[in-house]
């Protein structure tokens, strides 16, 4: 497999994530789509590390750090979603008008 194969798969994952984030109405679906975009970035990091620095682990370390940041992002996002759901009884993005005056 070449670097191009990894990049094509990562680009497809990222595009699926963007499409999902823009078309979903449910906040949980939007968060899952954002996770797909993070996974595409992790795949790029690992692929470039493998092909540009075969003996190094910098790309894999960055990918693990990105996974940790993504996990923290999901925890915060789900906590916000739970707090909003308790107040509005909905998980649809269109119904969140809490900041309107």
N, C-alpha and C positions, 0 to 999 in steps of 0.2 A: 504494500500500500504506500502511496505517496502522500506528500503533504497536501496536495490538491484534494485528495479524497476526504481527508479530515476537514479541510476548510469548507468543502461543499456540504458535508453533513452538518457542520456547525452553522453554516449560513441557513440551511433548511430549518434547523432547530430554532434559530433566532427568528426567522420569518414566521414560523408557526406560532412562536411566543408573541410576536408583535400583533399578528392577526387575532390571536386569542384575547390579548389585552385590549384591543380596540373594539372587538365585537361582542365581548361578554357583557351581560348585564349583572351577573352575580359577582360579588366581590371575591368570593372564594375562587371562582374561575379566573378572575383577573390575577390574583396572587399566584395561582398555579402557572399561568402564562408567564409571569415575571420570573418564576423559578426556571422555566424552560430557557428563557433568555440568559439567566445566570449559568445554566448548564452549557449553553453554547459557548459562552466566554471561557468557561473552564476547559472545554474541549480544545479551544484554540490555544490556551495557555499550555496545556499538556502536549499538544501536537508540535507547537513551535519549540518547546523545550526538547522534545525528542529529536527533532530534525536539525535544530541549530546548535544545541549543546548536548550531544548524546550521553555524556558522562555526568552531567549536572542534574541537580534536583531543584533548581530555582523555580521553574515553571510549575512543578508539582507542589512545591511549598506554597506558591501563590494560589494555586487552585484550591488547596486545603483551606487557606485563609479566606478565600472567596466563599467556599462552602460554609464556613463558620459565620461569616457576615450574612449570608443568605438565610441561614437558620435563625439568626437573631432578628433579621428583617421580618421573617414570617411570624415569629413569636409576637413581635410588636404589632404587626398588621392584624393578626388574629385577636389580640387583646383589644385593639381599637374597634375591630368589627364586633366583638362581643359587647363592648360598652355601648356602641351605637345601636346594636340590635335590641338591647334591653330598653333603650329609650324610644325607638321608633318601630319595633316589631317588623323590620324588613332588612333584607340583605342585598337589595338591588341598588346599584350605583345611582340610578336616576332619582331615587327617593331621598337621597342624602342632601338635605337643604338646611343643615344645622347652622351654617355660617351666614345665611341670608338675614338681613336686618329686619 
